[in-house]
C-alpha cells in the first residue's frame, strides 16, 4: 500500500512537472520587449531599451496584493473582457513599480495598505497608440521613453524578501561601478503561477546612466 501510494505521488509530481515545462515552452514564445545589452556581469546587466507603449493600472495594497489587482485590470483590457473588440496578444514581462508621490504631498505610508503601485503590460510592437483599443476606466495607455536600465535576474518565488534582497544586490553592484540611480526600481515578472518556482524569471530594473 505504501509503495502504491508513493508511486501515485511520484506520478502526480511528474505530471505537474511536465505541465510546468509545457507552460515554460509556451511562455518563452510570448513577445518580449527588445533591448540592446551594453554590459553583462553574471546575473547583472545594463540594457538600453527603446521607447515602449504600455497599458497601466494603479492599485493600492501590499506589493503582491496590488500586483494581483493590477494584473486583473490589465488582463480585462487585453483579453477584451472589459471592452468591446478583439483580444490583444499577451506579452512578457508584467512590470510593477511604486507610484511616485508628488513632492508637494505629505510622505505618509500606511503599513497596512502598502501604498499605491503601478502595474504595466508592454503592448505588442505592432501596435501604435492609434491602433490600440480604447482602454476602460482604470487603465491608460502610456508611452515610456527610451532609457538605460541596470538589471539583476533571478529565479524562484518573487516574494518581498527575495525582491528586497536582489534589489540591494543590484544597488551595491551599481555603486561599485559608479553607476548613478536616476529613477525608482521596477520589478519584472515573466512567468505565470503555473511555472515551477525554480524555472521562473524575475528581474529588478533600476534606471541609470552607464559610464562611457
Helices and strands as residue ranges (DSSP letters): H 2-28, E 31-32, E 35-41, E 44-49, E 52-60, H 63-78, E 91-92, E 94-98, E 116-122, E 140-144, E 147-154, H 160-176, E 185-189, G 197-199, E 202-207
